[in-house]
Every structure is written in C-alpha cells, then in structure tokens.
Amino acid sequence: MIALLLALGSSLAYGCADFLGGLGSRKAHVLRTVLIAAPASLAVELLLWPVLGATFSPGAVGWGAASGVASAAAFALLYRTLAIGPMNVLSPVTALVSAALPVAVGLLQGEHLTAAGVLGLPLALLAVVLVSAGPGTGAARPSRAALLLALGAGAAIALQLVFLHQAPNDSGVAPLIVGRAVSSAVVLAAAGLLRRRLGTERPAYAMSAGAGVLDSVANLLFLLAVRSGDLTVVAVITALYPAGTVLLARAVLGERIHRGQLAGLGVAALAVSLLTLA
C-alpha cells in the first residue's frame, strides 16, 4: 500500500514537471530550459542528503551515473516533444513506452503478482493506452518527428527508472545525487557544444526551475516506492503521469480531452484500486 501511494505521488509530480518543462521549452531552446531544470533538481537532492542519508558505494555510483545519462536524454527529448505538442497526445505516448521496459525487467527478475495484481496490471497498461489514444476529429495531430521524439523520450525515461531500481537499497539518495550531477554535467557539455544554436531567447526561469524540483521529487518518490514494492507495479502506476499533464494542458492551454482519454482515466482508477488489493 505504501509503495502504491508513493508511486501515485511520483506519477503526479512527473506529470506536473512535464507540463512546466514543456511550457518552458516553448519560450526558449530546450537546452536553456534543461540548463535550469537539472541543477535545480540536483539542489533538491543535496538538501535531502542530511535528512535521508547517502552511501556512495560502487553500485550506487555506477547505477546512479547511468540513470543520470538517461535522465539528461529524457529531459531534452521530453521537453522538446512537449514543446512541439500537442501535449495531450505526446505525453501519453512517452508513458506507454516508459512503462513497457520496466515491467519486462521486473518480470524477468522473478517478480510475481497476486490475482488482483494479474487483473490490475493489464488494466493499468490499458489505461495508459487509452490515454494515449489518437485524437478525435478536430483535435491537433502530432507530426512524425514529434512522435519519434516521444518514443525516444519514453525509452530514456524507462532506462532511468530501471537503473535507479538496480541501485542498492541501502544507498539512500546517493543514486539520485550522482544521477543529477551527471545529468547536469552532460547538459552543460551539450550546451557548450551547441551554444551557437541556442538562440538569444531568455528561458522561463520559474517554470524551468519548478520542472526540475518536481522531477527531483518524482524520482525520490519512485525510488522509495520501488524499494518497498515491485518494479512491475510501481513502474506502471508511475507511467500514469500523463493524466496530470493532460488535465493541466486542458485547464491552462485549452487542449481537448476526448472520450478515449476520459475512459483511460476511469480505467486507471479501477486499476489502482485492484493494485491496492495486490
């Protein structure tokens, strides 16, 4: 139950972070947004160090660094994807991809589900599919390039989650600190190489920093959830984060939510109830 609540919190934080990051990337080059988001995220992890502790073992450092590389790619690909839009289609596509790999890894590592879990897990995946369903008549349709970016972002997110799951359970927030330090370094290096292409637009500082803080909170909640529960279940619940992005896009940007997405939200609620019993 605790793992499920933590996963739901992680999902909500990811959804809000994606919305802010996508909006920020509409105002300036995506790397300018990530240059603010990644260090802001690292600052949160450093503040949590004295509270939650950190053990920098070889496993924690190695898996943390791997998650940082994946995180940097996820930041850039996802924010660029959401900047192109429409958010209410592309964000769920990334979630669908990001759920598949962790579920496969969890099952291959021998995780087992109860009867309620056997019913709830497919329903949760179905919910992601429904929320990812193509728009109805009159709604904006994503380009092929945007869809490819969304697929790449989903794969990067999945790798980040899997790498965090592999870190030792007694390492505290060390994997998160290392991961954020590595992702910040990767982003800085990329910005240095591409500085002539970044343009002169001023980034949305508040939105970019807010996205980084929320992403850090989401990572922490995911790490705590997966340490007390199964990757198979936690990853799928976390992958429901587009619900938050879709609702915010509807409220703030006026993007349409069609019947399939509404049905997906209902199926998600049912799936979470079953996984609570599991």
C-alpha positions as CSV (number, residue, x, y, z in Angstrom):
1,M,0.0,0.0,0.0
2,I,2.8,2.4,0.9
3,A,4.6,1.6,-2.4
4,L,1.4,2.3,-4.3
5,L,0.8,5.7,-2.6
6,L,4.5,6.7,-3.3
7,A,4.1,5.6,-6.9
8,L,1.0,7.7,-7.3
9,G,2.8,10.7,-5.8
10,S,5.6,10.1,-8.2
11,S,3.2,10.0,-11.1
12,L,1.6,13.3,-10.1
13,A,4.9,15.0,-9.7
14,Y,6.2,13.7,-13.0
15,G,3.0,14.9,-14.8
16,C,3.3,18.5,-13.3
17,A,7.0,18.6,-14.1
18,D,6.5,17.6,-17.7
19,F,3.8,20.3,-18.1
20,L,6.1,23.0,-16.8
21,G,9.1,21.8,-18.7
22,G,7.1,21.7,-21.9
23,L,5.8,25.2,-21.5
24,G,9.3,26.5,-20.6
25,S,10.7,24.9,-23.8
26,R,8.2,26.9,-25.9
27,K,9.8,30.1,-24.7
28,A,13.4,29.2,-25.4
29,H,15.6,26.4,-26.7
30,V,15.1,23.2,-24.8
31,L,18.7,23.1,-23.6
32,R,18.2,26.5,-22.0
33,T,15.3,25.0,-20.1
34,V,17.2,21.9,-19.1
35,L,20.2,24.0,-18.0
36,I,18.0,25.4,-15.3
37,A,15.9,22.3,-14.5
38,A,18.8,19.9,-14.0
39,P,20.8,22.0,-11.4
40,A,17.5,22.8,-9.6
41,S,16.8,19.1,-9.4
42,L,20.4,18.5,-8.1
43,A,19.9,21.2,-5.4
44,V,16.8,19.4,-4.1
45,E,18.8,16.1,-3.8
46,L,21.6,17.8,-1.9
47,L,19.1,19.3,0.5
48,L,17.7,15.8,1.2
49,W,21.1,14.3,1.8
50,P,21.3,15.2,5.5
51,V,17.8,14.0,6.0
52,L,17.7,10.7,4.2
53,G,21.4,9.9,4.1
54,A,23.6,8.6,1.3
55,T,26.0,5.8,0.9
56,F,28.3,6.2,-2.2
57,S,29.1,2.5,-2.8
58,P,30.3,1.4,-6.3
59,G,26.8,0.1,-7.1
60,A,25.2,3.3,-6.1
61,V,27.6,5.5,-8.0
62,G,27.6,3.3,-11.1
63,W,23.8,2.9,-11.4
64,G,23.3,6.5,-10.4
65,A,25.6,7.7,-13.1
66,A,23.8,5.5,-15.7
67,S,20.5,7.0,-14.6
68,G,21.9,10.4,-14.9
69,V,22.9,9.9,-18.6
70,A,19.4,8.5,-19.3
71,S,17.9,11.4,-17.3
72,A,19.7,14.0,-19.4
73,A,18.4,12.4,-22.6
74,A,14.9,12.2,-21.1
75,F,14.9,15.9,-20.1
76,A,15.9,17.1,-23.5
77,L,13.8,14.7,-25.6
78,L,10.7,15.0,-23.4
79,Y,10.7,18.8,-23.1
80,R,11.3,19.2,-26.8
81,T,8.5,16.7,-27.5
82,L,6.1,18.6,-25.3
83,A,7.2,22.0,-26.8
84,I,6.2,20.8,-30.2
85,G,2.9,19.4,-28.9
86,P,0.1,18.6,-28.7
87,M,0.8,17.7,-25.0
88,N,-2.3,15.7,-24.6
89,V,-1.2,13.2,-27.2
90,L,2.6,13.1,-27.0
91,S,2.9,12.9,-23.2
92,P,0.9,9.7,-23.0
93,V,2.9,8.1,-25.8
94,T,6.1,8.6,-23.8
95,A,4.3,7.0,-20.8
96,L,3.3,3.9,-22.8
97,V,6.9,3.3,-23.8
98,S,8.3,4.1,-20.4
99,A,6.1,1.5,-18.8
100,A,6.9,-1.4,-21.1
101,L,10.6,-1.8,-20.3
102,P,10.5,-1.7,-16.5
103,V,7.6,-4.2,-16.5
104,A,9.6,-6.6,-18.6
105,V,12.7,-6.2,-16.4
106,G,10.6,-6.8,-13.2
107,L,9.0,-10.0,-14.6
108,L,12.4,-11.2,-15.9
109,Q,13.8,-10.7,-12.4
110,G,11.2,-13.0,-10.9
111,E,8.6,-10.7,-9.6
112,H,5.2,-12.3,-9.1
113,L,1.6,-10.8,-8.9
114,T,-1.4,-11.8,-6.8
115,A,-4.7,-12.5,-8.5
116,A,-5.7,-8.8,-8.0
117,G,-2.4,-7.8,-9.5
118,V,-2.8,-10.0,-12.5
119,L,-6.1,-8.1,-13.2
120,G,-4.9,-4.7,-12.2
121,L,-1.6,-4.6,-14.1
122,P,-3.1,-5.2,-17.6
123,L,-5.9,-2.6,-16.7
124,A,-3.2,-0.1,-15.8
125,L,-1.4,-0.7,-19.1
126,L,-4.8,-0.4,-20.9
127,A,-5.3,2.9,-19.1
128,V,-2.1,4.2,-20.5
129,V,-3.1,3.1,-24.0
130,L,-6.5,4.7,-23.7
131,V,-5.0,8.0,-22.5
132,S,-2.5,7.6,-25.4
133,A,-5.3,7.0,-28.0
134,G,-5.3,9.2,-31.1
135,P,-7.3,12.4,-31.0
136,G,-10.8,12.7,-32.4
137,T,-11.9,14.8,-35.3
138,G,-10.9,18.4,-35.0
139,A,-8.1,17.8,-32.5
140,A,-4.4,18.6,-33.2
141,R,-2.4,15.7,-34.6
142,P,1.3,15.2,-33.9
143,S,3.9,15.2,-36.6
144,R,6.0,12.1,-37.3
145,A,9.1,13.9,-35.9
146,A,7.2,14.6,-32.7
147,L,6.1,11.0,-32.4
148,L,9.7,9.8,-32.8
149,L,10.9,12.2,-30.2
150,A,8.1,10.9,-27.8
151,L,9.3,7.3,-28.4
152,G,12.9,8.3,-27.7
153,A,11.8,10.2,-24.5
154,G,9.8,7.2,-23.3
155,A,12.8,4.8,-23.8
156,A,15.1,7.3,-21.9
157,I,12.6,7.5,-19.0
158,A,12.3,3.7,-18.8
159,L,16.1,3.3,-18.7
160,Q,16.4,5.9,-15.9
161,L,13.8,4.1,-13.8
162,V,15.4,0.7,-14.4
163,F,18.8,2.0,-13.5
164,L,17.5,3.6,-10.3
165,H,15.8,0.3,-9.4
166,Q,19.1,-1.5,-9.7
167,A,20.9,0.7,-7.2
168,P,21.5,-0.8,-3.7
169,N,18.6,-0.4,-1.3
170,D,20.8,0.9,1.5
171,S,22.3,3.7,-0.6
172,G,19.9,6.4,0.5
173,V,19.7,9.3,-2.0
174,A,23.2,8.6,-3.3
175,P,22.0,7.3,-6.7
176,L,19.8,10.4,-7.1
177,I,22.7,12.8,-6.2
178,V,25.1,11.1,-8.6
179,G,22.5,10.9,-11.3
180,R,21.6,14.5,-11.1
181,A,25.3,15.6,-11.0
182,V,26.0,13.5,-14.1
183,S,22.9,14.8,-16.0
184,S,23.8,18.4,-15.2
185,A,27.3,17.8,-16.5
186,V,26.0,16.2,-19.7
187,V,23.6,19.1,-20.2
188,L,26.3,21.7,-19.6
189,A,28.6,19.9,-22.1
190,A,25.9,19.7,-24.7
191,A,25.0,23.4,-24.2
192,G,28.7,24.3,-24.7
193,L,28.9,22.4,-27.9
194,L,25.7,23.8,-29.2
195,R,25.9,27.3,-27.8
196,R,25.6,29.0,-31.2
197,R,22.3,27.2,-31.8
198,L,20.7,28.1,-28.5
199,G,19.3,31.4,-29.7
200,T,19.0,34.5,-27.6
201,E,15.6,33.9,-26.0
202,R,15.5,34.2,-22.3
203,P,14.4,31.0,-20.6
204,A,11.3,30.8,-18.4
205,Y,13.3,30.6,-15.2
206,A,10.5,29.9,-12.7
207,M,8.9,27.2,-14.9
208,S,12.2,25.6,-15.7
209,A,13.3,25.5,-12.1
210,G,9.9,24.3,-11.0
211,A,10.1,21.5,-13.5
212,G,13.5,20.4,-12.1
213,V,12.3,20.5,-8.5
214,L,9.2,18.4,-9.3
215,D,11.2,16.0,-11.3
216,S,13.5,15.5,-8.4
217,V,10.6,14.9,-6.0
218,A,9.2,12.4,-8.5
219,N,12.4,10.5,-8.7
220,L,12.7,10.3,-5.0
221,L,9.2,9.0,-4.6
222,F,9.8,6.4,-7.3
223,L,13.0,5.3,-5.6
224,L,11.3,4.9,-2.2
225,A,8.3,3.1,-3.9
226,V,10.4,0.6,-5.8
227,R,12.4,-0.2,-2.6
228,S,9.2,-1.2,-0.8
229,G,7.3,-2.7,-3.7
230,D,7.7,-4.4,-7.1
231,L,9.1,-2.7,-10.1
232,T,6.4,-4.2,-12.2
233,V,3.6,-2.5,-10.4
234,V,5.4,0.7,-9.4
235,A,6.6,1.5,-12.9
236,V,3.1,1.1,-14.4
237,I,1.5,3.3,-11.7
238,T,4.2,5.9,-12.2
239,A,3.6,5.7,-16.0
240,L,0.1,7.1,-15.4
241,Y,1.7,10.6,-15.1
242,P,0.2,11.8,-18.4
243,A,-3.1,12.2,-16.5
244,G,-1.7,15.2,-14.7
245,T,-0.1,16.6,-17.9
246,V,-3.3,16.1,-19.9
247,L,-5.5,17.8,-17.2
248,L,-3.2,20.7,-16.9
249,A,-2.9,21.1,-20.7
250,R,-6.7,21.2,-20.8
251,A,-7.1,23.7,-17.9
252,V,-4.3,26.0,-18.9
253,L,-3.9,25.6,-22.7
254,G,-7.4,24.6,-23.7
255,E,-6.2,21.4,-25.3
256,R,-9.1,18.9,-25.9
257,I,-9.6,15.7,-23.9
258,H,-11.5,13.2,-26.0
259,R,-13.6,10.3,-24.8
260,G,-10.9,7.7,-25.0
261,Q,-8.7,9.7,-22.6
262,L,-11.6,10.2,-20.2
263,A,-12.2,6.4,-20.3
264,G,-8.5,5.9,-19.7
265,L,-8.7,8.0,-16.5
266,G,-11.6,5.8,-15.3
267,V,-9.8,2.6,-16.1
268,A,-6.7,3.9,-14.3
269,A,-8.8,4.5,-11.1
270,L,-10.0,0.9,-11.3
271,A,-6.6,-0.5,-11.9
272,V,-5.1,1.4,-9.0
273,S,-7.9,0.0,-6.8
274,L,-7.0,-3.5,-7.8
275,L,-3.3,-3.0,-7.4
276,T,-4.0,-1.7,-3.9
277,L,-5.5,-5.1,-3.1
278,A,-2.5,-6.7,-4.6
